[in-house]
Amino acid sequence: MKERIIDPQFDPDREKKIFKMYVSIPEEEEERLTAKEKVGHLRFE
């Protein structure tokens, strides 16, 4: 799975004020999210 960032100049490691970030992944890939408990999740069905 390739990471996609809409703005090529955006570097999440340099940003100090990220309040919300949404990531869309297939349901079968959810177990690969290692920090899901820390960041929470939303599901739209």
PQR file of N, CA, C, O and H, with PARSE charges and radii, in Angstrom:
ATOM      1  N   MET A   1       0.841  -1.180   0.000 -0.4000 1.5000
ATOM      2  CA  MET A   1       0.000   0.000   0.000 -0.0000 2.0000
ATOM      3  C   MET A   1       0.886   1.243   0.000  0.5500 1.7000
ATOM      4  O   MET A   1       1.765   1.382   0.850 -0.5500 1.4000
ATOM      5  N   LYS A   2       0.660   2.126  -0.933 -0.4000 1.5000
ATOM      6  CA  LYS A   2       1.469   3.333  -1.076 -0.0000 2.0000
ATOM      7  C   LYS A   2       0.827   4.496  -0.324  0.5500 1.7000
ATOM      8  O   LYS A   2      -0.385   4.700  -0.392 -0.5500 1.4000
ATOM      9  H   LYS A   2      -0.054   2.014  -1.624  0.4000 1.0000
ATOM     10  N   GLU A   3       1.652   5.253   0.391 -0.4000 1.5000
ATOM     11  CA  GLU A   3       1.163   6.438   1.091 -0.0000 2.0000
ATOM     12  C   GLU A   3       0.909   7.536   0.077  0.5500 1.7000
ATOM     13  O   GLU A   3       1.733   7.766  -0.809 -0.5500 1.4000
ATOM     14  H   GLU A   3       2.637   5.087   0.446  0.4000 1.0000
ATOM     15  N   ARG A   4      -0.224   8.217   0.195 -0.4000 1.5000
ATOM     16  CA  ARG A   4      -0.553   9.308  -0.719 -0.0000 2.0000
ATOM     17  C   ARG A   4      -0.807  10.572   0.080  0.5500 1.7000
ATOM     18  O   ARG A   4      -1.609  10.579   1.015 -0.5500 1.4000
ATOM     19  H   ARG A   4      -0.893   8.030   0.915  0.4000 1.0000
ATOM     20  N   ILE A   5      -0.124  11.633  -0.291 -0.4000 1.5000
ATOM     21  CA  ILE A   5      -0.336  12.933   0.331 -0.0000 2.0000
ATOM     22  C   ILE A   5      -0.751  13.887  -0.775  0.5500 1.7000
ATOM     23  O   ILE A   5      -0.064  13.993  -1.791 -0.5500 1.4000
ATOM     24  H   ILE A   5       0.527  11.627  -1.050  0.4000 1.0000
ATOM     25  N   ILE A   6      -1.868  14.583  -0.591 -0.4000 1.5000
ATOM     26  CA  ILE A   6      -2.383  15.472  -1.625 -0.0000 2.0000
ATOM     27  C   ILE A   6      -1.416  16.619  -1.901  0.5500 1.7000
ATOM     28  O   ILE A   6      -1.137  16.914  -3.063 -0.5500 1.4000
ATOM     29  H   ILE A   6      -2.426  14.497   0.234  0.4000 1.0000
ATOM     30  N   ASP A   7      -0.905  17.265  -0.875 -0.4000 1.5000
ATOM     31  CA  ASP A   7       0.034  18.374  -1.032 -0.0000 2.0000
ATOM     32  C   ASP A   7       1.453  17.831  -0.907  0.5500 1.7000
ATOM     33  O   ASP A   7       1.843  17.418   0.185 -0.5500 1.4000
ATOM     34  H   ASP A   7      -1.131  17.026   0.069  0.4000 1.0000
ATOM     35  N   PRO A   8       2.236  17.815  -1.976 -0.5600 1.5000
ATOM     36  CA  PRO A   8       3.574  17.232  -1.907  0.2800 2.0000
ATOM     37  C   PRO A   8       4.522  17.986  -0.979  0.5500 1.7000
ATOM     38  O   PRO A   8       5.546  17.433  -0.577 -0.5500 1.4000
ATOM     39  N   GLN A   9       4.211  19.234  -0.628 -0.4000 1.5000
ATOM     40  CA  GLN A   9       5.066  19.999   0.280 -0.0000 2.0000
ATOM     41  C   GLN A   9       4.696  19.784   1.746  0.5500 1.7000
ATOM     42  O   GLN A   9       5.411  20.241   2.638 -0.5500 1.4000
ATOM     43  H   GLN A   9       3.379  19.684  -0.954  0.4000 1.0000
ATOM     44  N   PHE A  10       3.597  19.100   1.999 -0.4000 1.5000
ATOM     45  CA  PHE A  10       3.157  18.844   3.372 -0.0000 2.0000
ATOM     46  C   PHE A  10       3.993  17.729   3.980  0.5500 1.7000
ATOM     47  O   PHE A  10       4.069  16.627   3.436 -0.5500 1.4000
ATOM     48  H   PHE A  10       3.016  18.729   1.275  0.4000 1.0000
ATOM     49  N   ASP A  11       4.614  18.022   5.104 -0.4000 1.5000
ATOM     50  CA  ASP A  11       5.419  17.037   5.825 -0.0000 2.0000
ATOM     51  C   ASP A  11       4.850  16.910   7.236  0.5500 1.7000
ATOM     52  O   ASP A  11       5.103  17.783   8.066 -0.5500 1.4000
ATOM     53  H   ASP A  11       4.552  18.916   5.547  0.4000 1.0000
ATOM     54  N   PRO A  12       4.092  15.857   7.539 -0.5600 1.5000
ATOM     55  CA  PRO A  12       3.466  15.739   8.860  0.2800 2.0000
ATOM     56  C   PRO A  12       4.473  15.677   9.998  0.5500 1.7000
ATOM     57  O   PRO A  12       4.126  15.990  11.137 -0.5500 1.4000
ATOM     58  N   ASP A  13       5.706  15.283   9.721 -0.4000 1.5000
ATOM     59  CA  ASP A  13       6.722  15.238  10.772 -0.0000 2.0000
ATOM     60  C   ASP A  13       7.214  16.632  11.154  0.5500 1.7000
ATOM     61  O   ASP A  13       7.715  16.823  12.262 -0.5500 1.4000
ATOM     62  H   ASP A  13       5.988  15.028   8.796  0.4000 1.0000
ATOM     63  N   ARG A  14       7.080  17.596  10.266 -0.4000 1.5000
ATOM     64  CA  ARG A  14       7.515  18.966  10.559 -0.0000 2.0000
ATOM     65  C   ARG A  14       6.402  19.812  11.155  0.5500 1.7000
ATOM     66  O   ARG A  14       6.680  20.795  11.842 -0.5500 1.4000
ATOM     67  H   ARG A  14       6.673  17.440   9.366  0.4000 1.0000
ATOM     68  N   GLU A  15       5.161  19.456  10.910 -0.4000 1.5000
ATOM     69  CA  GLU A  15       4.032  20.244  11.403 -0.0000 2.0000
ATOM     70  C   GLU A  15       3.877  20.088  12.902  0.5500 1.7000
ATOM     71  O   GLU A  15       3.921  18.974  13.425 -0.5500 1.4000
ATOM     72  H   GLU A  15       4.935  18.658  10.352  0.4000 1.0000
ATOM     73  N   LYS A  16       3.697  21.188  13.585 -0.4000 1.5000
ATOM     74  CA  LYS A  16       3.510  21.154  15.031 -0.0000 2.0000
ATOM     75  C   LYS A  16       2.037  21.235  15.426  0.5500 1.7000
ATOM     76  O   LYS A  16       1.678  20.890  16.552 -0.5500 1.4000
ATOM     77  H   LYS A  16       3.661  22.093  13.160  0.4000 1.0000
ATOM     78  N   LYS A  17       1.183  21.687  14.508 -0.4000 1.5000
ATOM     79  CA  LYS A  17      -0.228  21.876  14.828 -0.0000 2.0000
ATOM     80  C   LYS A  17      -1.111  21.107  13.852  0.5500 1.7000
ATOM     81  O   LYS A  17      -1.727  21.691  12.960 -0.5500 1.4000
ATOM     82  H   LYS A  17       1.475  21.967  13.593  0.4000 1.0000
ATOM     83  N   ILE A  18      -1.161  19.827  14.028 -0.4000 1.5000
ATOM     84  CA  ILE A  18      -2.092  19.012  13.258 -0.0000 2.0000
ATOM     85  C   ILE A  18      -3.202  18.607  14.216  0.5500 1.7000
ATOM     86  O   ILE A  18      -2.968  17.879  15.182 -0.5500 1.4000
ATOM     87  H   ILE A  18      -0.661  19.353  14.752  0.4000 1.0000
ATOM     88  N   PHE A  19      -4.402  19.080  13.944 -0.4000 1.5000
ATOM     89  CA  PHE A  19      -5.514  18.800  14.839 -0.0000 2.0000
ATOM     90  C   PHE A  19      -6.326  17.599  14.378  0.5500 1.7000
ATOM     91  O   PHE A  19      -6.777  16.800  15.198 -0.5500 1.4000
ATOM     92  H   PHE A  19      -4.592  19.671  13.160  0.4000 1.0000
ATOM     93  N   LYS A  20      -6.513  17.470  13.077 -0.4000 1.5000
ATOM     94  CA  LYS A  20      -7.269  16.339  12.544 -0.0000 2.0000
ATOM     95  C   LYS A  20      -6.628  15.890  11.247  0.5500 1.7000
ATOM     96  O   LYS A  20      -6.230  16.698  10.408 -0.5500 1.4000
ATOM     97  H   LYS A  20      -6.147  18.120  12.410  0.4000 1.0000
ATOM     98  N   MET A  21      -6.542  14.601  11.110 -0.4000 1.5000
ATOM     99  CA  MET A  21      -6.056  14.031   9.862 -0.0000 2.0000
ATOM    100  C   MET A  21      -6.889  12.781   9.603  0.5500 1.7000
ATOM    101  O   MET A  21      -7.001  11.910  10.464 -0.5500 1.4000
ATOM    102  H   MET A  21      -6.865  13.945  11.792  0.4000 1.0000
ATOM    103  N   TYR A  22      -7.461  12.703   8.430 -0.4000 1.5000
ATOM    104  CA  TYR A  22      -8.299  11.567   8.078 -0.0000 2.0000
ATOM    105  C   TYR A  22      -7.587  10.711   7.043  0.5500 1.7000
ATOM    106  O   TYR A  22      -7.010  11.219   6.082 -0.5500 1.4000
ATOM    107  H   TYR A  22      -7.370  13.411   7.730  0.4000 1.0000
ATOM    108  N   VAL A  23      -7.637   9.417   7.256 -0.4000 1.5000
ATOM    109  CA  VAL A  23      -7.002   8.473   6.349 -0.0000 2.0000
ATOM    110  C   VAL A  23      -8.053   7.461   5.931  0.5500 1.7000
ATOM    111  O   VAL A  23      -8.802   6.952   6.765 -0.5500 1.4000
ATOM    112  H   VAL A  23      -8.105   9.004   8.037  0.4000 1.0000
ATOM    113  N   SER A  24      -8.105   7.179   4.675 -0.4000 1.5000
ATOM    114  CA  SER A  24      -9.049   6.197   4.159 -0.0000 2.0000
ATOM    115  C   SER A  24      -8.278   4.954   3.730  0.5500 1.7000
ATOM    116  O   SER A  24      -7.385   5.019   2.885 -0.5500 1.4000
ATOM    117  H   SER A  24      -7.497   7.593   3.998  0.4000 1.0000
ATOM    118  N   ILE A  25      -8.639   3.828   4.326 -0.4000 1.5000
ATOM    119  CA  ILE A  25      -8.001   2.561   3.955 -0.0000 2.0000
ATOM    120  C   ILE A  25      -9.084   1.494   3.823  0.5500 1.7000
ATOM    121  O   ILE A  25     -10.160   1.632   4.405 -0.5500 1.4000
ATOM    122  H   ILE A  25      -9.364   3.775   5.012  0.4000 1.0000
ATOM    123  N   PRO A  26      -8.816   0.451   3.076 -0.5600 1.5000
ATOM    124  CA  PRO A  26      -9.778  -0.642   2.985  0.2800 2.0000
ATOM    125  C   PRO A  26      -9.947  -1.326   4.347  0.5500 1.7000
ATOM    126  O   PRO A  26      -8.999  -1.411   5.127 -0.5500 1.4000
ATOM    127  N   GLU A  27     -11.131  -1.799   4.616 -0.4000 1.5000
ATOM    128  CA  GLU A  27     -11.419  -2.441   5.904 -0.0000 2.0000
ATOM    129  C   GLU A  27     -10.471  -3.604   6.188  0.5500 1.7000
ATOM    130  O   GLU A  27     -10.078  -3.813   7.336 -0.5500 1.4000
ATOM    131  H   GLU A  27     -11.902  -1.729   3.982  0.4000 1.0000
ATOM    132  N   GLU A  28     -10.104  -4.356   5.164 -0.4000 1.5000
ATOM    133  CA  GLU A  28      -9.228  -5.507   5.386 -0.0000 2.0000
ATOM    134  C   GLU A  28      -7.792  -5.103   5.741  0.5500 1.7000
ATOM    135  O   GLU A  28      -7.000  -5.957   6.139 -0.5500 1.4000
ATOM    136  H   GLU A  28     -10.423  -4.186   4.232  0.4000 1.0000
ATOM    137  N   GLU A  29      -7.448  -3.833   5.608 -0.4000 1.5000
ATOM    138  CA  GLU A  29      -6.109  -3.353   5.963 -0.0000 2.0000
ATOM    139  C   GLU A  29      -6.055  -2.744   7.368  0.5500 1.7000
ATOM    140  O   GLU A  29      -4.979  -2.352   7.821 -0.5500 1.4000
ATOM    141  H   GLU A  29      -8.092  -3.140   5.285  0.4000 1.0000
ATOM    142  N   GLU A  30      -7.183  -2.657   8.059 -0.4000 1.5000
ATOM    143  CA  GLU A  30      -7.230  -1.988   9.363 -0.0000 2.0000
ATOM    144  C   GLU A  30      -6.293  -2.599  10.398  0.5500 1.7000
ATOM    145  O   GLU A  30      -5.765  -1.876  11.243 -0.5500 1.4000
ATOM    146  H   GLU A  30      -8.057  -2.975   7.692  0.4000 1.0000
ATOM    147  N   GLU A  31      -6.075  -3.890  10.354 -0.4000 1.5000
ATOM    148  CA  GLU A  31      -5.213  -4.515  11.356 -0.0000 2.0000
ATOM    149  C   GLU A  31      -3.766  -4.052  11.235  0.5500 1.7000
ATOM    150  O   GLU A  31      -2.981  -4.248  12.162 -0.5500 1.4000
ATOM    151  H   GLU A  31      -6.504  -4.477   9.668  0.4000 1.0000
ATOM    152  N   ARG A  32      -3.404  -3.448  10.120 -0.4000 1.5000
ATOM    153  CA  ARG A  32      -2.042  -2.939   9.944 -0.0000 2.0000
ATOM    154  C   ARG A  32      -1.835  -1.585  10.621  0.5500 1.7000
ATOM    155  O   ARG A  32      -0.698  -1.128  10.737 -0.5500 1.4000
ATOM    156  H   ARG A  32      -4.042  -3.289   9.367  0.4000 1.0000
ATOM    157  N   LEU A  33      -2.905  -0.939  11.067 -0.4000 1.5000
ATOM    158  CA  LEU A  33      -2.769   0.354  11.754 -0.0000 2.0000
ATOM    159  C   LEU A  33      -2.282   0.106  13.172  0.5500 1.7000
ATOM    160  O   LEU A  33      -3.043  -0.368  14.015 -0.5500 1.4000
ATOM    161  H   LEU A  33      -3.829  -1.310  10.972  0.4000 1.0000
ATOM    162  N   THR A  34      -1.051   0.413  13.436 -0.4000 1.5000
ATOM    163  CA  THR A  34      -0.467   0.096  14.737 -0.0000 2.0000
ATOM    164  C   THR A  34      -0.840   1.093  15.823  0.5500 1.7000
ATOM    165  O   THR A  34      -0.787   0.749  17.004 -0.5500 1.4000
ATOM    166  H   THR A  34      -0.432   0.797  12.751  0.4000 1.0000
ATOM    167  N   ALA A  35      -1.213   2.313  15.467 -0.4000 1.5000
ATOM    168  CA  ALA A  35      -1.505   3.339  16.479 -0.0000 2.0000
ATOM    169  C   ALA A  35      -2.987   3.693  16.517  0.5500 1.7000
ATOM    170  O   ALA A  35      -3.347   4.778  16.974 -0.5500 1.4000
ATOM    171  H   ALA A  35      -1.256   2.593  14.507  0.4000 1.0000
ATOM    172  N   LYS A  36      -3.846   2.803  16.049 -0.4000 1.5000
ATOM    173  CA  LYS A  36      -5.274   3.107  15.981 -0.0000 2.0000
ATOM    174  C   LYS A  36      -5.854   3.446  17.350  0.5500 1.7000
ATOM    175  O   LYS A  36      -6.734   4.300  17.452 -0.5500 1.4000
ATOM    176  H   LYS A  36      -3.554   1.922  15.678  0.4000 1.0000
ATOM    177  N   GLU A  37      -5.374   2.792  18.397 -0.4000 1.5000
ATOM    178  CA  GLU A  37      -5.884   3.066  19.741 -0.0000 2.0000
ATOM    179  C   GLU A  37      -5.510   4.474  20.200  0.5500 1.7000
ATOM    180  O   GLU A  37      -6.245   5.084  20.976 -0.5500 1.4000
ATOM    181  H   GLU A  37      -4.659   2.098  18.315  0.4000 1.0000
ATOM    182  N   LYS A  38      -4.387   4.990  19.734 -0.4000 1.5000
ATOM    183  CA  LYS A  38      -3.942   6.322  20.133 -0.0000 2.0000
ATOM    184  C   LYS A  38      -4.673   7.422  19.382  0.5500 1.7000
ATOM    185  O   LYS A  38      -4.960   8.474  19.953 -0.5500 1.4000
ATOM    186  H   LYS A  38      -3.790   4.494  19.103  0.4000 1.0000
ATOM    187  N   VAL A  39      -4.976   7.196  18.120 -0.4000 1.5000
ATOM    188  CA  VAL A  39      -5.548   8.259  17.305 -0.0000 2.0000
ATOM    189  C   VAL A  39      -7.054   8.137  17.116  0.5500 1.7000
ATOM    190  O   VAL A  39      -7.693   9.095  16.678 -0.5500 1.4000
ATOM    191  H   VAL A  39      -4.743   6.341  17.656  0.4000 1.0000
ATOM    192  N   GLY A  40      -7.624   7.012  17.426 -0.4000 1.5000
ATOM    193  CA  GLY A  40      -9.058   6.830  17.241 -0.0000 2.0000
ATOM    194  C   GLY A  40      -9.383   6.476  15.795  0.5500 1.7000
ATOM    195  O   GLY A  40      -8.491   6.376  14.952 -0.5500 1.4000
ATOM    196  H   GLY A  40      -7.105   6.234  17.781  0.4000 1.0000
ATOM    197  N   HIS A  41     -10.656   6.291  15.523 -0.4000 1.5000
ATOM    198  CA  HIS A  41     -11.053   5.959  14.166 -0.0000 2.0000
ATOM    199  C   HIS A  41     -12.524   6.278  13.949  0.5500 1.7000
ATOM    200  O   HIS A  41     -13.300   6.368  14.900 -0.5500 1.4000
ATOM    201  H   HIS A  41     -11.381   6.373  16.208  0.4000 1.0000
ATOM    202  N   LEU A  42     -12.891   6.445  12.700 -0.4000 1.5000
ATOM    203  CA  LEU A  42     -14.274   6.650  12.279 -0.0000 2.0000
ATOM    204  C   LEU A  42     -14.592   5.597  11.237  0.5500 1.7000
ATOM    205  O   LEU A  42     -13.717   5.178  10.481 -0.5500 1.4000
ATOM    206  H   LEU A  42     -12.261   6.371  11.927  0.4000 1.0000
ATOM    207  N   ARG A  43     -15.819   5.180  11.199 -0.4000 1.5000
ATOM    208  CA  ARG A  43     -16.219   4.223  10.171 -0.0000 2.0000
ATOM    209  C   ARG A  43     -17.555   4.673   9.596  0.5500 1.7000
ATOM    210  O   ARG A  43     -18.511   4.926  10.329 -0.5500 1.4000
ATOM    211  H   ARG A  43     -16.531   5.521  11.813  0.4000 1.0000
ATOM    212  N   PHE A  44     -17.604   4.767   8.284 -0.4000 1.5000
ATOM    213  CA  PHE A  44     -18.844   5.087   7.583 -0.0000 2.0000
ATOM    214  C   PHE A  44     -19.220   3.866   6.769  0.5500 1.7000
ATOM    215  O   PHE A  44     -18.452   3.406   5.924 -0.5500 1.4000
ATOM    216  H   PHE A  44     -16.827   4.562   7.688  0.4000 1.0000
ATOM    217  N   GLU A  45     -20.388   3.354   7.026 -0.4000 1.5000
ATOM    218  CA  GLU A  45     -20.819   2.153   6.310 -0.0000 2.0000
ATOM    219  C   GLU A  45     -22.031   2.456   5.476  0.5500 1.7000
ATOM    220  O   GLU A  45     -22.549   1.571   4.795 -0.5500 1.4000
ATOM    221  H   GLU A  45     -21.012   3.728   7.713  0.4000 1.0000
TER
END
